[in-house]
């Protein structure tokens, strides 16, 4: 009986220790105790910035993939695309009756950037949890989120501006504007698209094999520009860069040239 009682005491003490550790860890995430230095508050700011970056990475990558698969549009308007293997692939050059060439559709880099900004802002407002990092003993003030997206040749940059201030007494830190980079060669493939559409709009054709070889030689990157399908009466182009570094899946940009029914 004595040994059994001793075991019960040790078990009870163990449970109390576990409860106290859990309580301590919980309070650390909810309560800030004691004075704070600049470095202390910067440490409190770091996980908030990490949360924002994680939200950006989770959302922007899939959006860029969708933009490429759909020919530069996240949500193309009715009548401006054709369904192809589950994707709403945009027409980027429209048929002109009884002419071998077509009428190009204007798609600017700025148009794609604005689409991404609008969609991402909506997603980030749901994803970012600034108030979840608030602690008793610290003042946390946050302002309105703003983002700016810049599509480069090989990298798309998301510039985040979220006014954020953490204060303890007379000490405070503020979150500065920062950016997140996503490695997708959208800018390079956008240029490919423009040149292909220009060929179709001027002479009604575009030589993909010679173009791909010339671009590969010029840039030391393996360009593949193909007419991969001709679903009547249209023509589907697909542009890829297959040796782009750090890409598990090949990034593509595909689009339709509208044909004339016979």
C-alpha positions in Angstrom: 0.0 0.0 0.0 2.9 2.3 0.9 4.5 1.8 -2.5 1.2 2.3 -4.3 0.7 5.6 -2.4 4.2 6.8 -3.4 3.5 6.0 -7.1 0.2 7.9 -6.9 2.1 10.9 -5.4 4.6 10.8 -8.2 1.9 10.5 -10.9 0.0 13.4 -9.4 3.2 15.6 -9.3 3.9 14.6 -12.9 0.4 15.7 -14.0 0.8 19.0 -12.1 4.1 19.7 -13.9 2.6 18.9 -17.3 -0.3 21.2 -16.6 2.0 24.0 -15.4 4.1 23.7 -18.5 1.1 23.8 -20.8 -0.3 26.7 -18.9 3.1 28.5 -19.1 3.3 27.9 -22.8 -0.3 29.2 -23.3 0.3 32.3 -21.3 3.5 33.1 -23.3 1.4 33.3 -26.4 -1.3 35.5 -24.8 0.5 37.6 -22.1 3.6 39.8 -22.2 5.2 40.2 -18.8 7.9 42.7 -17.9 9.7 45.6 -19.7 10.5 45.4 -23.5 13.5 46.4 -25.5 13.5 47.2 -29.3 14.9 43.7 -29.9 12.1 42.1 -27.8 9.4 43.8 -29.8 11.1 42.9 -33.1 10.9 39.3 -32.0 7.2 39.7 -31.4 6.8 41.2 -34.9 8.7 38.4 -36.7 6.0 35.7 -36.5 3.4 38.2 -37.8 5.6 38.9 -40.9 6.1 35.1 -41.3 2.4 34.6 -41.2 1.9 37.2 -44.0 4.6 35.7 -46.2 3.2 32.2 -45.7 -0.3 33.4 -46.8 1.2 35.1 -49.9 3.2 32.0 -50.9 0.2 29.7 -50.4 -2.0 31.9 -52.6 0.1 33.5 -55.3 1.7 30.3 -56.7 -1.6 28.7 -57.7 -2.8 32.0 -59.1 0.2 32.3 -61.3 -0.3 28.7 -62.5 -3.9 29.5 -63.3 -3.1 32.7 -65.1 -0.7 30.8 -67.4 -3.1 27.9 -68.1 -5.9 30.4 -68.9 -3.9 32.6 -71.2 -3.4 35.6 -68.9 -6.9 35.7 -67.3 -8.0 34.4 -63.9 -11.7 34.8 -64.7 -12.1 35.4 -68.5 -15.4 37.0 -69.6 -18.0 34.8 -71.4 -17.3 34.5 -75.1 -13.6 35.3 -74.7 -12.3 31.8 -74.0 -12.7 28.2 -75.0 -12.9 25.3 -72.5 -9.9 23.0 -72.9 -9.2 20.1 -70.5 -10.9 21.8 -67.6 -9.3 25.2 -68.3 -10.9 28.4 -69.5 -8.2 29.2 -72.1 -8.5 32.8 -73.5 -8.6 33.7 -77.2 -5.7 36.2 -77.7 -6.4 36.8 -81.4 -9.9 36.8 -82.9 -10.9 35.6 -86.3 -11.4 38.1 -89.1 -13.8 36.7 -91.7 -12.2 35.7 -95.0 -8.7 36.8 -93.8 -5.7 34.5 -93.0 -4.7 36.8 -90.1 -6.6 37.7 -86.9 -7.3 40.7 -84.7 -5.1 40.7 -81.6 -6.6 41.1 -78.2 -4.7 43.5 -76.0 -3.3 41.9 -72.9 -0.7 44.0 -70.9 1.5 42.9 -68.1 -0.3 45.6 -66.0 -3.7 43.8 -66.7 -2.3 40.6 -65.3 -0.8 42.4 -62.3 -4.1 44.1 -61.5 -6.0 40.8 -61.7 -3.5 39.2 -59.3 -3.6 42.2 -56.9 -7.4 42.1 -56.7 -7.7 38.3 -56.2 -4.8 38.2 -53.7 -6.0 41.1 -51.6 -9.3 39.3 -51.1 -7.6 36.0 -50.1 -5.1 37.7 -47.8 -7.7 39.5 -45.9 -9.1 36.1 -44.9 -5.8 34.4 -44.4 -3.8 37.0 -42.4 -4.5 36.9 -38.7 -2.8 39.9 -37.1 -5.1 40.0 -34.1 -4.3 36.4 -33.4 -0.8 37.5 -32.3 -2.1 40.2 -29.9 -0.9 39.8 -26.3 -2.0 41.3 -23.0 0.6 43.9 -22.0 1.4 45.0 -25.6 -0.5 47.4 -27.8 -0.9 46.2 -31.3 -2.2 48.6 -34.0 -2.8 47.6 -37.6 -3.9 49.6 -40.6 -5.3 48.8 -44.1 -3.5 46.1 -46.1 -2.2 47.1 -49.6 -0.3 45.0 -52.1 1.5 45.8 -55.3 2.5 43.0 -57.8 5.3 43.3 -60.3 5.7 40.6 -62.9 9.3 40.2 -63.9 10.9 37.9 -66.5 11.6 35.0 -64.1 10.2 36.3 -60.8 6.9 37.8 -59.7 7.3 40.1 -56.7 4.5 40.8 -54.2 5.1 44.0 -52.3 3.2 44.0 -49.0 2.3 47.2 -47.2 0.5 46.6 -43.9 0.9 49.4 -41.3 1.6 47.6 -38.1 2.9 48.9 -34.8 3.7 47.1 -31.5 4.1 49.2 -28.4 5.2 48.6 -24.8 5.5 51.8 -22.8 7.8 54.2 -24.7 9.3 51.4 -26.9 7.7 50.5 -30.2 8.5 48.8 -33.5 6.7 49.1 -36.9 6.4 46.7 -39.7 8.0 48.1 -42.8 7.0 47.4 -46.4 8.5 44.1 -47.6 8.3 41.8 -50.6 7.8 38.1 -51.4 9.3 36.7 -54.6 7.8 33.7 -56.5 9.9 31.9 -59.1 7.7 31.6 -62.2 8.9 32.7 -65.6 5.6 34.5 -66.5 7.3 37.6 -67.8 9.4 35.6 -70.3 6.4 33.6 -71.5 4.3 36.7 -71.8 6.9 38.0 -74.3 6.7 34.7 -76.2 2.9 35.1 -76.4 3.1 38.6 -77.8 5.5 37.5 -80.5 3.3 34.5 -81.5 0.2 36.6 -81.5 1.9 39.3 -83.6 2.9 36.7 -86.2 -0.7 35.4 -86.3 -2.1 38.9 -86.5 0.2 40.0 -89.4 0.8 37.0 -91.6 -1.5 34.3 -90.1 1.2 32.0 -88.9 4.1 31.6 -86.5 7.1 29.4 -86.9 7.4 27.7 -83.5 10.4 25.4 -84.1 12.8 28.1 -85.4 11.6 30.5 -82.8 12.2 28.1 -80.0 15.7 27.2 -81.2 16.6 30.9 -81.5 15.3 31.8 -78.1 17.1 28.9 -76.5 20.4 29.9 -78.1 19.9 33.5 -77.1 19.0 32.9 -73.5 20.6 29.5 -72.7 17.1 28.4 -71.5 15.2 25.6 -73.2 12.2 27.3 -74.8 9.4 25.1 -76.1 6.7 26.9 -78.2 4.3 24.5 -79.7 1.0 24.4 -81.5 -0.1 21.5 -79.4 -3.7 21.1 -80.7 -6.1 22.3 -83.4 -9.5 21.8 -81.9 -11.7 22.9 -84.9 -11.6 25.6 -85.9 -9.1 27.1 -83.4 -5.4 26.8 -82.7 -3.9 26.2 -79.3 -0.4 27.5 -78.5 1.6 26.4 -75.5 4.8 28.0 -74.4 7.1 26.6 -71.7 10.6 26.9 -70.3 11.5 23.4 -69.3 14.9 24.0 -67.6 13.8 26.9 -65.4 15.5 26.3 -62.0 13.7 25.1 -58.9 10.6 24.2 -60.7 9.0 20.9 -59.8 6.4 21.3 -62.5 6.9 23.0 -65.8 5.3 26.4 -66.0 3.2 26.9 -69.0 1.4 29.7 -70.8 -1.2 28.6 -73.3 -3.7 30.5 -75.4 -6.1 30.1 -78.3 -6.0 31.7 -81.8 -9.6 31.8 -83.0 -10.1 30.1 -86.4 -12.8 30.5 -89.0 -15.4 27.8 -89.4 -15.6 26.3 -92.9 
